[in-house]
């Protein structure tokens, strides 16, 4: 995914470049330090994603967007939260309020990836849903088809895959929002399962490979979804 940064603050470019370098699918194609400079650059270069500042001299980021007949995907990066509503009216994918953390940046990138997957679904039915998760001092790209189940474990969350376990500080409720509802089911306050990975259901537990996942009393009604399809 080719990206460029449009921002009048050099330090903002350095911070974003550092974050982007952690995601190998991102490729920087340019840096623009004001919106006027960005107009010819975007006209003559293929750009998939723009990190766009709003408050710039001569021409604002939103004024730039309004001049473009067809704009790439846009993530706003601004120190001014009062512009957020206007940004979403212009269909930006996310609004990062400076200064923002790596974790918040990754959340924005998950939005971009999920948007791209939705756009491709008509032409690529085999396209896997995916998201990025920080854990074990690394950033993991996780395909939802590869997830067996997720467990909340104290201050951590464990994501069980076929051959490894990724441990993250993300809350299980945050991960639940990233998962397709048609494939995943909350069966306990501390467990979310991939329905396709169920081997057996017996009493108050579900077998997934060699793992036993408990069924919470207040979540039993969720299992009805498995038999209603």
Residue frames as a rotation matrix with the C-alpha (Angstrom) as fourth column:
UNK 1
0.585 0.811 0.000 0.00
0.811 -0.585 0.000 0.00
0.000 0.000 -1.000 0.00
UNK 2
-0.405 -0.770 0.493 1.63
0.777 -0.574 -0.259 3.24
0.482 0.279 0.831 -1.16
UNK 3
0.575 0.608 -0.547 1.30
0.813 -0.501 0.298 6.19
-0.093 -0.616 -0.782 1.20
UNK 4
-0.326 -0.664 0.673 2.33
0.505 -0.724 -0.469 9.82
0.799 0.187 0.572 1.48
UNK 5
-0.064 0.202 -0.977 2.37
0.953 -0.279 -0.120 12.31
-0.297 -0.939 -0.175 4.34
UNK 6
-0.093 0.102 0.990 1.00
0.489 -0.862 0.135 15.83
0.867 0.497 0.031 3.94
UNK 7
0.718 0.210 -0.664 1.93
0.696 -0.238 0.678 17.91
-0.016 -0.948 -0.317 6.97
UNK 8
0.657 -0.468 0.591 3.75
-0.084 -0.825 -0.559 21.20
0.749 0.318 -0.581 7.54
UNK 9
0.609 -0.449 0.653 5.56
-0.770 -0.140 0.622 19.86
-0.188 -0.882 -0.431 10.64
UNK 10
-0.010 -0.698 -0.716 8.73
-0.728 0.496 -0.473 17.82
0.686 0.516 -0.513 9.89
UNK 11
-0.768 -0.288 0.573 8.54
-0.630 0.506 -0.589 16.04
-0.120 -0.813 -0.570 13.27
UNK 12
0.220 0.923 0.317 5.10
-0.683 0.378 -0.626 14.72
-0.697 -0.079 0.713 12.32
UNK 13
0.566 -0.106 -0.818 6.64
-0.719 0.421 -0.553 13.13
0.403 0.901 0.162 9.21
UNK 14
-0.500 -0.857 -0.126 9.35
-0.657 0.470 -0.590 11.44
0.565 -0.212 -0.798 11.28
UNK 15
-0.530 0.359 0.768 6.86
-0.650 0.409 -0.640 10.02
-0.544 -0.839 0.016 13.79
UNK 16
0.571 0.817 -0.083 4.54
-0.651 0.388 -0.652 8.64
-0.500 0.427 0.753 11.10
UNK 17
0.314 -0.538 -0.783 7.44
-0.736 0.383 -0.558 7.20
0.600 0.751 -0.275 9.10
UNK 18
-0.712 -0.601 0.363 8.64
-0.683 0.475 -0.555 5.38
0.161 -0.643 -0.749 12.24
UNK 19
-0.147 0.757 0.637 5.21
-0.560 0.467 -0.684 3.87
-0.815 -0.458 0.355 12.81
UNK 20
0.692 0.484 -0.536 4.75
-0.695 0.245 -0.676 2.94
-0.196 0.840 0.507 9.15
UNK 21
-0.164 -0.855 -0.492 8.11
-0.867 0.362 -0.341 1.16
0.470 0.371 -0.801 9.03
UNK 22
-0.653 -0.037 0.756 6.70
-0.581 0.665 -0.469 -1.37
-0.486 -0.746 -0.456 11.48
UNK 23
0.382 0.821 0.423 4.12
-0.137 0.504 -0.853 -2.48
-0.914 0.268 0.305 8.89
UNK 24
-0.533 -0.806 0.259 5.90
0.127 0.226 0.966 -4.12
-0.837 0.547 -0.018 5.95
UNK 25
-0.077 0.550 0.832 2.98
0.961 0.265 -0.086 -3.76
-0.267 0.792 -0.549 3.54
UNK 26
0.838 0.360 -0.409 3.27
0.294 -0.931 -0.217 0.06
-0.459 0.062 -0.886 3.65
UNK 27
-0.116 -0.868 0.483 5.54
0.986 -0.040 0.164 1.82
-0.123 0.495 0.860 1.15
UNK 28
0.252 0.153 -0.956 6.23
0.266 -0.960 -0.083 5.55
-0.930 -0.233 -0.283 1.34
UNK 29
0.187 -0.150 0.971 6.10
0.982 0.025 -0.185 7.34
0.003 0.988 0.152 -2.02
UNK 30
-0.235 -0.341 0.910 6.46
0.474 -0.858 -0.199 10.93
0.849 0.384 0.363 -0.88
UNK 31
-0.225 0.127 -0.966 6.43
0.896 -0.362 -0.257 13.73
-0.382 -0.924 -0.033 1.68
UNK 32
-0.106 0.242 0.964 4.59
0.552 -0.792 0.260 17.02
0.827 0.560 -0.049 1.13
UNK 33
-0.682 -0.299 -0.667 4.93
0.731 -0.305 -0.611 19.92
-0.021 -0.904 0.426 3.53
UNK 34
-0.623 0.661 -0.418 1.86
-0.357 -0.715 -0.600 21.90
-0.696 -0.225 0.682 2.47
UNK 35
0.136 0.816 0.561 -1.37
0.269 0.515 -0.814 21.23
-0.953 0.262 -0.150 0.60
UNK 36
0.674 0.070 -0.736 -0.37
-0.587 -0.555 -0.590 23.31
-0.449 0.829 -0.332 -2.45
UNK 37
-0.390 -0.894 -0.220 2.72
-0.901 0.321 0.294 21.15
-0.192 0.312 -0.930 -2.93
UNK 38
-0.549 0.198 0.812 0.53
-0.105 0.948 -0.302 18.04
-0.829 -0.251 -0.500 -2.57
UNK 39
0.455 0.844 -0.285 -1.79
-0.408 -0.087 -0.909 18.86
-0.791 0.530 0.305 -5.51
UNK 40
0.365 -0.324 -0.873 0.69
-0.905 0.097 -0.415 18.12
0.219 0.941 -0.258 -8.34
UNK 41
-0.705 -0.661 0.258 2.22
-0.706 0.688 -0.167 15.25
-0.067 -0.300 -0.952 -6.38
UNK 42
-0.345 0.661 0.666 -1.13
-0.128 0.670 -0.731 13.46
-0.930 -0.337 -0.147 -5.99
UNK 43
0.583 0.563 -0.586 -1.96
-0.613 -0.168 -0.772 14.19
-0.533 0.809 0.247 -9.62
UNK 44
0.356 -0.561 -0.747 1.18
-0.835 0.168 -0.524 12.55
0.420 0.811 -0.408 -11.00
UNK 45
-0.767 -0.641 -0.018 1.74
-0.551 0.673 -0.494 9.72
0.329 -0.369 -0.869 -8.50
UNK 46
0.114 0.769 -0.629 -0.27
-0.044 0.637 0.770 6.66
0.992 -0.060 0.107 -7.50
UNK 47
-0.829 -0.290 0.478 -1.10
-0.455 -0.146 -0.878 6.98
0.325 -0.946 -0.011 -3.80
UNK 48
-0.339 0.705 -0.623 -3.34
0.409 0.707 0.577 4.55
0.847 -0.059 -0.528 -1.90
UNK 49
0.490 0.436 -0.755 -3.30
0.851 -0.051 0.523 6.23
0.189 -0.898 -0.396 1.51
UNK 50
-0.121 -0.469 0.875 -2.71
0.157 -0.879 -0.450 9.79
0.980 0.084 0.180 2.69
UNK 51
-0.019 0.044 -0.999 -1.87
0.997 -0.074 -0.023 10.90
-0.075 -0.996 -0.042 6.22
UNK 52
-0.123 0.140 0.983 -3.28
0.575 -0.797 0.185 14.43
0.809 0.588 0.017 6.12
UNK 53
-0.700 -0.099 -0.707 -2.82
0.639 -0.528 -0.559 17.36
-0.318 -0.844 0.433 8.48
UNK 54
0.305 0.918 0.252 -5.62
0.952 -0.291 -0.091 19.95
-0.010 0.268 -0.963 8.54
UNK 55
0.892 0.080 -0.444 -4.23
0.190 -0.959 0.210 23.26
-0.409 -0.272 -0.871 9.78
UNK 56
-0.092 -0.925 0.368 -1.65
0.892 0.088 0.444 24.23
-0.443 0.369 0.817 7.12
UNK 57
-0.343 -0.078 -0.936 -0.75
-0.052 -0.993 0.102 27.59
-0.938 0.083 0.337 5.54
UNK 58
-0.818 0.037 -0.575 -2.37
-0.546 -0.365 0.754 28.80
-0.182 0.930 0.319 2.29
UNK 59
-0.055 0.785 -0.617 -4.62
-0.701 0.410 0.584 25.76
0.711 0.464 0.528 1.86
UNK 60
-0.091 0.076 0.993 -6.03
-0.915 0.386 -0.113 23.52
-0.392 -0.919 0.034 4.60
UNK 61
-0.910 -0.275 0.309 -6.16
-0.192 0.943 0.272 19.76
-0.366 0.188 -0.911 4.41
UNK 62
-0.169 0.934 0.314 -9.95
0.481 0.356 -0.801 19.76
-0.860 0.016 -0.509 4.01
UNK 63
0.439 0.260 -0.860 -9.76
-0.519 -0.708 -0.479 22.39
-0.733 0.657 -0.176 1.27
UNK 64
-0.601 -0.710 -0.367 -7.31
-0.752 0.348 0.560 20.10
-0.269 0.613 -0.743 -0.51
UNK 65
-0.744 0.364 0.560 -9.75
0.289 0.931 -0.222 17.18
-0.602 -0.003 -0.799 -0.26
UNK 66
0.269 0.941 -0.204 -12.53
0.209 -0.264 -0.942 19.29
-0.940 0.210 -0.267 -1.76
UNK 67
0.115 -0.282 -0.953 -10.39
-0.839 -0.540 0.058 20.09
-0.531 0.793 -0.299 -4.81
UNK 68
-0.838 -0.545 0.022 -9.91
-0.472 0.745 0.470 16.41
-0.273 0.384 -0.882 -5.61
UNK 69
-0.026 0.851 -0.524 -12.43
-0.933 0.167 0.318 14.59
0.358 0.497 0.790 -7.77
UNK 70
0.800 0.208 -0.563 -11.23
-0.049 0.958 0.283 11.21
0.598 -0.199 0.777 -6.58
UNK 71
0.227 -0.720 0.656 -9.16
-0.926 -0.367 -0.083 11.09
0.301 -0.589 -0.750 -3.43
UNK 72
-0.397 -0.415 -0.819 -7.18
-0.094 0.906 -0.414 8.16
0.913 -0.087 -0.398 -2.00
UNK 73
0.499 0.476 -0.724 -7.99
0.659 0.333 0.674 6.73
0.562 -0.814 -0.147 1.42
UNK 74
-0.088 -0.465 0.881 -7.33
-0.182 -0.862 -0.473 9.41
0.979 -0.202 -0.009 4.04
UNK 75
0.296 0.087 -0.951 -6.36
0.918 0.248 0.309 9.32
0.262 -0.965 -0.006 7.70
UNK 76
0.601 -0.032 0.799 -6.41
-0.063 -0.998 0.008 12.77
0.797 -0.055 -0.601 9.28
UNK 77
0.011 -0.618 -0.786 -3.59
0.966 0.209 -0.151 13.62
0.258 -0.758 0.599 11.70
UNK 78
0.041 0.139 0.989 -4.37
0.120 -0.984 0.133 16.84
0.992 0.114 -0.057 13.56
UNK 79
-0.861 -0.337 -0.382 -3.85
0.434 -0.095 -0.896 18.54
0.265 -0.937 0.228 16.90
UNK 80
-0.785 0.615 0.074 -7.34
-0.616 -0.763 -0.198 20.08
-0.065 -0.201 0.977 16.61
UNK 81
-0.849 0.471 0.239 -10.22
0.401 0.869 -0.289 17.84
-0.344 -0.150 -0.927 17.65
UNK 82
-0.208 0.833 -0.513 -12.83
-0.156 -0.546 -0.823 20.44
-0.966 -0.091 0.243 16.63
UNK 83
-0.314 0.038 -0.949 -12.41
-0.933 -0.200 0.300 19.43
-0.179 0.979 0.098 12.97
UNK 84
-0.856 -0.154 0.494 -13.29
-0.161 0.987 0.028 15.76
-0.492 -0.056 -0.869 13.55
UNK 85
0.043 0.964 0.262 -16.96
0.213 0.248 -0.945 15.98
-0.976 0.096 -0.194 12.54
UNK 86
0.524 0.093 -0.847 -16.13
-0.690 -0.537 -0.486 17.80
-0.500 0.839 -0.217 9.31
UNK 87
-0.539 -0.821 -0.187 -13.52
-0.803 0.433 0.410 15.14
-0.256 0.372 -0.893 8.59
UNK 88
-0.688 0.321 0.650 -15.99
0.199 0.946 -0.257 12.28
-0.698 -0.048 -0.715 8.79
UNK 89
0.444 0.849 -0.287 -18.40
-0.044 -0.299 -0.953 14.22
-0.895 0.436 -0.095 6.59
UNK 90
0.321 -0.440 -0.839 -15.63
-0.936 -0.283 -0.210 14.13
-0.145 0.852 -0.503 3.98
UNK 91
0.949 0.223 -0.222 -15.39
-0.259 0.954 -0.150 10.33
0.178 0.200 0.963 4.41
UNK 92
-0.127 -0.990 0.065 -11.96
-0.840 0.073 -0.537 10.16
0.527 -0.123 -0.841 5.99
UNK 93
0.148 0.169 -0.974 -11.31
0.053 0.983 0.178 6.70
0.988 -0.078 0.137 7.42
UNK 94
0.375 -0.041 -0.926 -9.99
0.910 0.204 0.360 7.83
0.174 -0.978 0.113 10.80
UNK 95
0.610 -0.124 0.783 -9.03
-0.117 -0.991 -0.065 10.95
0.784 -0.052 -0.619 12.74
UNK 96
0.207 -0.644 -0.736 -5.81
0.888 0.440 -0.136 10.74
0.412 -0.625 0.663 14.75
UNK 97
0.935 0.152 0.320 -5.50
0.003 -0.906 0.423 13.43
0.355 -0.394 -0.848 17.37
UNK 98
0.046 -0.999 -0.015 -1.87
0.288 0.028 -0.957 14.50
0.957 0.040 0.288 17.90
UNK 99
-0.464 -0.826 -0.319 0.07
-0.878 0.477 0.041 13.31
0.118 0.299 -0.947 19.75
UNK 100
0.686 0.726 -0.049 -1.10
-0.721 0.687 0.093 9.74
0.101 -0.028 0.994 19.11
UNK 101
0.042 -0.649 0.760 0.45
-0.652 0.558 0.513 6.46
-0.757 -0.517 -0.400 20.22
UNK 102
-0.831 -0.372 -0.414 1.57
-0.556 0.586 0.590 3.47
0.023 0.720 -0.693 18.15
UNK 103
-0.770 0.592 0.238 -1.43
0.431 0.757 -0.491 1.56
-0.471 -0.275 -0.838 19.51
UNK 104
0.146 0.852 -0.503 -3.84
0.003 -0.509 -0.861 4.23
-0.989 0.124 -0.077 18.26
UNK 105
-0.263 -0.336 -0.904 -2.04
-0.889 -0.281 0.363 4.28
-0.376 0.899 -0.225 14.90
UNK 106
-0.991 -0.127 0.032 -2.49
-0.110 0.940 0.322 0.50
-0.071 0.316 -0.946 14.59
UNK 107
-0.319 0.945 0.068 -6.20
0.437 0.210 -0.875 0.87
-0.841 -0.249 -0.480 15.30
UNK 108
0.216 0.350 -0.912 -6.44
-0.570 -0.713 -0.409 3.34
-0.793 0.608 0.045 12.42
UNK 109
-0.603 -0.522 -0.603 -4.58
-0.794 0.321 0.517 0.94
-0.076 0.791 -0.608 10.14
UNK 110
-0.817 0.424 0.391 -6.99
0.312 0.895 -0.318 -1.84
-0.485 -0.138 -0.864 11.09
UNK 111
0.171 0.901 -0.399 -9.77
0.013 -0.407 -0.913 0.46
-0.985 0.151 -0.082 9.86
UNK 112
-0.033 -0.274 -0.961 -7.94
-0.916 -0.377 0.139 0.91
-0.401 0.885 -0.239 6.55
UNK 113
-0.923 -0.380 -0.064 -7.37
-0.377 0.857 0.351 -2.84
-0.079 0.348 -0.934 6.12
UNK 114
-0.523 0.800 0.295 -10.98
0.435 0.548 -0.715 -3.72
-0.733 -0.245 -0.634 6.97
UNK 115
0.283 0.590 -0.756 -12.21
-0.380 -0.655 -0.653 -1.06
-0.881 0.472 0.039 4.54
UNK 116
-0.369 -0.512 -0.776 -9.98
-0.916 0.056 0.398 -2.45
-0.161 0.857 -0.490 1.82
UNK 117
-0.953 0.047 0.298 -11.18
0.044 0.999 -0.018 -6.00
-0.298 -0.004 -0.954 2.47
UNK 118
-0.082 0.996 -0.021 -14.80
0.270 0.001 -0.963 -4.85
-0.959 -0.084 -0.269 2.19
UNK 119
0.233 0.130 -0.964 -14.07
-0.728 -0.634 -0.262 -3.10
-0.645 0.763 -0.053 -1.09
UNK 120
-0.580 -0.594 -0.557 -12.45
-0.814 0.437 0.381 -6.23
0.017 0.675 -0.738 -2.51
UNK 121
-0.469 0.362 0.806 -15.08
-0.306 0.789 -0.533 -8.74
-0.828 -0.496 -0.259 -1.43
UNK 122
0.605 0.776 -0.181 -16.94
-0.423 0.120 -0.898 -8.65
-0.675 0.619 0.401 -4.74
UNK 123
0.615 -0.428 -0.662 -13.82
-0.698 0.096 -0.710 -9.46
0.368 0.899 -0.239 -6.74
UNK 124
-0.444 -0.808 -0.386 -11.98
-0.416 0.568 -0.711 -11.68
0.794 -0.155 -0.588 -4.26
UNK 125
0.594 0.792 0.144 -14.27
-0.520 0.240 0.820 -13.90
0.614 -0.562 0.554 -2.22
UNK 126
0.567 -0.448 -0.692 -11.23
0.594 0.804 -0.033 -15.76
0.571 -0.392 0.722 -0.89
UNK 127
-0.183 -0.645 0.742 -9.76
-0.113 -0.736 -0.668 -12.61
0.977 -0.206 0.062 0.62
UNK 128
-0.054 0.111 -0.992 -9.19
0.878 0.479 0.006 -13.19
0.476 -0.871 -0.123 4.35
UNK 129
0.819 0.272 0.506 -10.17
-0.041 -0.851 0.524 -10.64
0.573 -0.450 -0.685 6.93
UNK 130
0.051 -0.886 -0.460 -7.13
0.836 0.290 -0.466 -9.53
0.547 -0.361 0.755 8.88
UNK 131
0.912 0.126 0.391 -5.96
-0.069 -0.892 0.447 -7.09
0.405 -0.434 -0.805 11.51
UNK 132
-0.078 -0.997 0.004 -2.77
0.079 -0.010 -0.997 -6.03
0.994 -0.077 0.079 13.24
UNK 133
0.926 0.370 -0.074 -2.10
0.058 0.055 0.997 -6.70
0.373 -0.927 0.029 16.92
UNK 134
0.057 -0.919 0.391 0.78
-0.647 -0.332 -0.686 -5.54
0.760 -0.214 -0.613 19.10
UNK 135
0.919 0.192 0.344 2.14
-0.390 0.559 0.732 -8.29
-0.051 -0.807 0.589 21.33
UNK 136
0.688 -0.708 0.160 5.41
0.598 0.678 0.428 -9.88
-0.412 -0.199 0.889 22.45
UNK 137
0.047 -0.664 -0.746 7.22
-0.013 -0.747 0.664 -6.63
-0.999 -0.022 -0.044 21.45
UNK 138
-0.927 -0.255 0.276 6.19
0.254 0.116 0.960 -7.25
-0.277 0.960 -0.043 17.83
UNK 139
-0.229 0.880 -0.416 3.30
-0.791 -0.417 -0.447 -6.34
-0.567 0.227 0.792 15.54
UNK 140
-0.747 0.031 0.665 1.49
0.209 0.959 0.191 -9.45
-0.631 0.282 -0.722 14.33
UNK 141
-0.503 0.660 -0.558 -0.70
-0.855 -0.287 0.432 -9.61
0.125 0.694 0.709 11.24
UNK 142
-0.741 0.313 0.594 -3.52
-0.086 0.833 -0.546 -11.99
-0.666 -0.456 -0.591 12.16
UNK 143
-0.694 0.598 -0.401 -5.88
-0.437 0.092 0.895 -13.60
0.572 0.796 0.198 9.65
UNK 144
-0.170 0.697 0.697 -9.18
-0.974 -0.009 -0.228 -14.32
-0.153 -0.717 0.680 11.36
UNK 145
0.641 0.396 -0.657 -9.40
-0.567 0.822 -0.058 -17.71
0.517 0.410 0.752 9.64
UNK 146
-0.135 -0.819 -0.557 -6.29
-0.015 0.564 -0.826 -18.76
0.991 -0.103 -0.088 11.56
UNK 147
-0.573 -0.050 0.818 -7.65
-0.760 -0.343 -0.553 -17.89
0.308 -0.938 0.158 15.01
UNK 148
-0.638 0.351 -0.685 -8.88
0.390 0.915 0.105 -20.82
0.664 -0.200 -0.720 17.15
UNK 149
0.558 0.787 -0.265 -10.13
0.693 -0.266 0.670 -18.80
0.456 -0.557 -0.694 20.10
UNK 150
-0.252 -0.561 0.789 -9.29
-0.061 -0.804 -0.591 -15.78
0.966 -0.198 0.168 22.26
UNK 151
0.321 0.292 -0.901 -8.91
0.824 0.384 0.417 -15.78
0.468 -0.876 -0.117 26.04
UNK 152
0.491 -0.147 0.859 -8.86
-0.410 -0.909 0.079 -12.86
0.768 -0.391 -0.506 28.47
UNK 153
0.408 -0.482 -0.776 -6.07
0.724 0.688 -0.046 -13.56
0.556 -0.543 0.630 30.96
UNK 154
0.030 -0.347 -0.938 -5.66
0.855 -0.477 0.204 -10.97
-0.518 -0.808 0.282 33.72
UNK 155
0.245 -0.024 -0.969 -4.28
-0.159 -0.987 -0.016 -7.80
-0.956 0.158 -0.245 32.16
UNK 156
-0.756 -0.576 -0.310 -3.51
-0.440 0.097 0.893 -9.66
-0.484 0.811 -0.327 28.94
UNK 157
0.558 0.827 -0.067 -5.40
-0.637 0.375 -0.674 -11.29
-0.532 0.419 0.736 26.09
UNK 158
-0.518 -0.695 0.499 -4.23
-0.215 0.670 0.711 -14.56
-0.828 0.261 -0.496 24.54
UNK 159
0.410 0.563 -0.717 -4.96
-0.872 0.009 -0.490 -15.21
-0.270 0.826 0.495 20.86
UNK 160
-0.074 -0.382 0.921 -4.66
-0.177 0.914 0.364 -18.93
-0.981 -0.137 -0.135 20.17
UNK 161
0.247 0.035 -0.968 -3.56
-0.969 -0.016 -0.248 -19.90
-0.024 0.999 0.030 16.66
UNK 162
0.895 0.148 -0.421 -2.83
-0.231 0.961 -0.154 -23.38
0.382 0.235 0.894 15.34
UNK 163
0.425 -0.831 -0.359 0.89
0.645 0.556 -0.524 -23.21
0.635 -0.009 0.772 16.08
UNK 164
-0.718 -0.695 0.021 1.38
0.481 -0.518 -0.707 -20.28
0.503 -0.498 0.706 18.45
UNK 165
0.377 0.772 -0.512 -0.20
0.926 -0.303 0.225 -18.01
0.019 -0.559 -0.829 21.04
UNK 166
-0.394 -0.426 0.815 -0.01
0.423 -0.871 -0.251 -14.23
0.816 0.246 0.523 20.68
UNK 167
0.020 0.330 -0.944 -0.21
0.993 -0.116 -0.019 -12.33
-0.115 -0.937 -0.330 23.97
UNK 168
-0.400 -0.057 0.915 -1.44
0.447 -0.884 0.141 -8.74
0.800 0.465 0.379 23.86
UNK 169
-0.904 0.100 -0.415 -2.45
0.330 -0.455 -0.827 -5.94
-0.271 -0.885 0.378 26.24
UNK 170
-0.703 0.711 0.014 -5.59
-0.476 -0.484 0.734 -5.30
0.529 0.509 0.679 24.16
UNK 171
-0.494 0.635 0.594 -8.87
-0.607 0.237 -0.759 -5.97
-0.623 -0.735 0.268 25.97
UNK 172
-0.774 0.245 0.584 -10.94
0.448 0.864 0.231 -8.89
-0.448 0.440 -0.778 24.74
UNK 173
0.295 0.935 -0.196 -13.83
0.514 -0.328 -0.793 -6.48
-0.806 0.133 -0.577 24.09
UNK 174
0.159 -0.327 -0.932 -11.61
-0.624 -0.765 0.161 -4.46
-0.765 0.556 -0.325 21.72
UNK 175
-0.865 -0.501 0.015 -10.63
-0.333 0.598 0.729 -7.59
-0.374 0.626 -0.684 19.80
UNK 176
-0.366 0.813 0.453 -14.26
0.586 0.579 -0.566 -8.68
-0.723 0.059 -0.688 19.61
UNK 177
0.452 0.556 -0.697 -15.06
-0.112 -0.740 -0.663 -5.55
-0.885 0.378 -0.272 17.60
UNK 178
-0.246 -0.655 -0.715 -12.43
-0.846 -0.214 0.488 -6.51
-0.472 0.725 -0.501 15.02
UNK 179
-0.881 -0.130 0.454 -13.82
-0.014 0.968 0.250 -10.01
-0.472 0.214 -0.855 14.44
UNK 180
-0.670 0.682 -0.294 -16.57
-0.492 -0.110 0.864 -10.88
0.556 0.723 0.409 11.91
UNK 181
-0.330 0.617 0.715 -19.76
-0.878 0.079 -0.473 -11.61
-0.348 -0.783 0.515 13.84
UNK 182
0.577 0.619 -0.533 -20.71
-0.790 0.589 -0.170 -14.38
0.209 0.519 0.829 11.43
UNK 183
0.271 -0.579 -0.769 -17.64
-0.127 0.771 -0.625 -16.45
0.954 0.267 0.136 12.35
UNK 184
-0.752 -0.641 -0.156 -16.90
0.118 0.101 -0.988 -15.68
0.649 -0.761 0.000 16.01
UNK 185
0.381 0.921 -0.086 -18.98
0.103 0.050 0.993 -16.17
0.919 -0.388 -0.076 19.16
UNK 186
-0.489 -0.419 0.765 -18.61
-0.701 -0.333 -0.631 -14.96
0.519 -0.844 -0.131 22.75
UNK 187
0.178 0.536 -0.825 -19.25
0.062 0.831 0.553 -18.04
0.982 -0.149 0.115 24.91
UNK 188
0.354 -0.170 -0.920 -17.82
0.931 0.153 0.331 -16.79
0.085 -0.973 0.213 28.22
UNK 189
0.971 0.011 -0.239 -16.81
0.059 -0.979 0.193 -13.44
-0.232 -0.202 -0.951 29.68
UNK 190
0.240 -0.966 -0.094 -13.20
-0.484 -0.203 0.851 -14.52
-0.842 -0.159 -0.516 29.09
UNK 191
-0.567 -0.463 0.681 -13.53
0.250 0.691 0.678 -16.48
-0.785 0.555 -0.276 25.83
UNK 192
0.344 0.572 -0.744 -14.40
-0.742 -0.321 -0.589 -15.85
-0.576 0.755 0.314 22.16
UNK 193
-0.161 -0.381 0.911 -14.34
0.164 0.899 0.405 -18.83
-0.973 0.214 -0.082 19.80
UNK 194
-0.615 -0.009 -0.789 -14.02
-0.774 -0.185 0.605 -19.30
-0.151 0.983 0.107 16.06
UNK 195
0.287 0.865 0.412 -17.18
-0.732 0.476 -0.488 -21.27
-0.618 -0.162 0.770 15.27
UNK 196
0.654 -0.063 -0.754 -15.51
-0.645 0.474 -0.599 -23.06
0.395 0.878 0.270 12.36
UNK 197
-0.376 -0.912 -0.163 -12.92
-0.608 0.375 -0.700 -24.56
0.700 -0.164 -0.695 14.73
UNK 198
0.060 0.465 0.883 -15.40
-0.962 0.264 -0.073 -26.28
-0.267 -0.845 0.463 17.08
UNK 199
-0.798 -0.325 -0.507 -14.78
-0.437 0.892 0.115 -30.02
0.415 0.314 -0.854 17.37
UNK 200
-0.332 0.733 -0.594 -17.41
0.661 0.630 0.408 -30.95
0.673 -0.257 -0.694 19.97
UNK 201
-0.372 0.319 0.872 -19.79
-0.681 -0.732 -0.022 -29.34
0.631 -0.602 0.490 22.45
UNK 202
-0.122 0.275 -0.954 -20.36
0.453 0.870 0.193 -31.31
0.883 -0.409 -0.231 25.65
UNK 203
0.200 0.278 -0.939 -22.06
0.978 -0.105 0.178 -30.00
-0.049 -0.955 -0.294 28.77
UNK 204
0.913 0.120 -0.391 -20.54
0.186 -0.973 0.136 -26.64
-0.364 -0.197 -0.910 29.64
UNK 205
0.003 -0.962 -0.272 -17.44
-0.222 -0.266 0.938 -26.88
-0.975 0.058 -0.214 27.49
UNK 206
0.935 0.183 -0.303 -16.37
-0.311 0.019 -0.950 -26.71
-0.169 0.983 0.074 23.87
UNK 207
0.278 -0.866 0.416 -13.47
0.410 0.499 0.764 -28.68
-0.869 -0.042 0.493 22.40
UNK 208
0.935 -0.169 -0.310 -11.25
-0.353 -0.498 -0.792 -26.86
-0.021 0.851 -0.525 19.88
UNK 209
0.104 -0.854 -0.509 -8.28
-0.462 0.412 -0.785 -29.01
0.881 0.317 -0.352 18.84
UNK 210
-0.287 -0.247 -0.925 -6.84
0.579 0.725 -0.373 -30.14
0.763 -0.643 -0.065 22.19
UNK 211
-0.954 -0.101 0.284 -8.22
-0.114 -0.750 -0.652 -27.13
0.279 -0.654 0.703 24.10
UNK 212
-0.250 0.893 -0.373 -11.29
0.938 0.319 0.135 -27.07
0.239 -0.317 -0.918 26.35
UNK 213
-0.853 0.042 0.520 -13.18
-0.038 -0.999 0.018 -23.77
0.520 -0.004 0.854 26.35
UNK 214
-0.730 0.608 -0.311 -15.79
0.550 0.253 -0.796 -23.19
-0.405 -0.753 -0.519 29.11
UNK 215
-0.375 0.722 0.582 -19.32
0.452 -0.406 0.795 -21.98
0.809 0.561 -0.174 28.35
UNK 216
-0.997 0.002 0.077 -20.47
-0.064 -0.575 -0.816 -19.24
0.043 -0.818 0.573 30.71
UNK 217
-0.518 0.854 -0.041 -23.96
0.712 0.405 -0.574 -19.54
-0.474 -0.326 -0.818 32.17
UNK 218
0.135 0.601 -0.788 -25.00
0.057 -0.798 -0.599 -16.10
-0.989 0.036 -0.142 30.90
UNK 219
-0.372 -0.359 -0.856 -23.64
-0.792 -0.358 0.494 -16.85
-0.484 0.862 -0.151 27.41
UNK 220
-0.630 0.117 0.767 -25.41
0.198 0.980 0.013 -20.15
-0.751 0.161 -0.641 26.78
UNK 221
0.443 0.896 -0.042 -28.11
0.215 -0.151 -0.965 -18.44
-0.870 0.418 -0.260 24.76
UNK 222
0.127 -0.475 -0.870 -25.42
-0.809 -0.558 0.186 -17.37
-0.574 0.681 -0.456 22.24
UNK 223
-0.752 -0.478 0.453 -24.98
-0.199 0.820 0.536 -21.01
-0.628 0.313 -0.713 21.23
UNK 224
0.218 0.914 0.342 -28.41
0.283 0.276 -0.919 -20.93
-0.934 0.297 -0.199 19.61
UNK 225
0.432 -0.119 -0.894 -26.79
-0.720 -0.642 -0.263 -19.04
-0.543 0.757 -0.363 16.76
UNK 226
-0.635 -0.771 0.039 -24.81
-0.621 0.540 0.568 -22.16
-0.459 0.337 -0.822 15.91
UNK 227
-0.738 0.398 0.545 -27.93
0.415 0.904 -0.099 -24.20
-0.532 0.154 -0.833 15.25
UNK 228
0.239 0.893 -0.382 -30.09
0.181 -0.428 -0.886 -21.56
-0.954 0.142 -0.263 13.59
UNK 229
-0.244 -0.413 -0.878 -28.01
-0.747 -0.497 0.441 -21.31
-0.618 0.763 -0.187 10.41
